[in-house]
């Protein structure tokens, strides 16, 4: 189990805090890249649209007569080959950029991101941010003590807190994320992570895989089936056995 430095509201280290096992997961760069791609694609709006040939506000009259001019044959000037005409195969405004990702893959990507941040020593634990004064000056002083005044900072809290939001809302390089709503893209793009100590058990409870859902291996299931006592089965006589009995009885009567 890995640890991270524990600080107070003045920025002084008071000890170390034990991190949950999710911070020790193996880093999977491919899965992290997929999670970022899914998140950014879902944030995209399908607002791009071009006018088709039928939607251009131009006359539909034939440009010039069919024969006798020496030019190529043309119809209306709204054709895509003319300047100011419609756009062929352009965006319609109904594009679907939505992508999906399974819950297990999202958790593994988040665990990989937290482990990556922990390996690069970009995670700090703080006691309680509610004890900090509700002033931007106090927040700036804390970042200065952390030597993070010119860097991106992500503050992870256990739940929504108006006092914390009021303290940090005027700082452009700081974003506040709630522990149950963490995602891979925000953590990667958020720079240094300052996590409240009370948010660690929330992260462990929310994103750790449940032990009850782990399936037993097939070998254990087979061995358990062998150990169970089998039911006694009564053997039924076959057709050959009954035929042999009847034949012996008939020969005994003849004698």
Beta strands, then each sheet from edge to edge (+ up, - down):
strand 1: 3-7
strand 2: 13-18
strand 3: 123-126
strand 4: 153-157
strand 5: 174-178
strand 6: 192-196
sheet 1: 2+ 1- 3- 6- 4- 5-
end
